[in-house]
Amino acid sequence: MIVLTSLSQLAAWINNHALFANLPIWAYALLTFIDTHITTTCVTLYLHRAQTHRSISFHGAIEHFMRFWLWVRTAMPTKEWVAVHRCHHAHVDTAEDPHSPIFYGIWRVVIKGTGLYHKAAHNQAVIEQYGKGTPDDVLERRLYTPFSVLGPTLTLITNVFIFGMWGLGMWLIEMAWIPFFAAGVINGLGHWWGYRNFNTPDHSRNLPGWYWSILTGGEALHNNHHHIQNSPRFAMRRGELDPGYWYFRALQSIGLAHDRTEGRAAAA
């Protein structure tokens, strides 16, 4: 009883000192969705299309913003994420694939996908073989990688300072978003359920429904991606949506992003 009373008093104190602790519930929901959508966008554009497959590149300011945002929202070092994903493509849907539902079973990947990711991310052989070409500057070596957990901690502190106890709930959703949608939905359902536009030598699927593409920034079009892995655009059929590509094109139109496949095509 004493503990509950103390926690209640602490929550009241936090709300009394927070900047925006009395917004309507819909406002917190909207802000959380915007926050998680920015995170998803950074994952699909920076980690996936730019770093892993080298199909696009960004102005230094945009790249550093995405690196910082991913640090405070996911604690995922770039080299680890890239290495695990490249390993996935190299051994897709085999025993050496870090997170194939064909090998591990769909429910293990959906529910425990984060654990499978971390197992591969802590395999130094995987990191060294597949993590080449990722940022290796002072920020990565001295901050983002060795103090990866500090990022989400800063997010928790700022969330509570700004939104009070609502900020704690927002933080929990923000921290669970990528582990669920990337490690669970895309890595799991994306190789188990949905439709196929292309007969790729794996079990990749496109998740049906526009909402999957909105929630994942276009990553739900997984079979399309496996068909042409270094394409900046994942939507390949009428009616398919790729928000990540829309954002890339917007940045490209003002000179803040570039399509690297155009340069390679011109050189060829």
Disulfide bonds with the S-S distance in Angstrom:
none
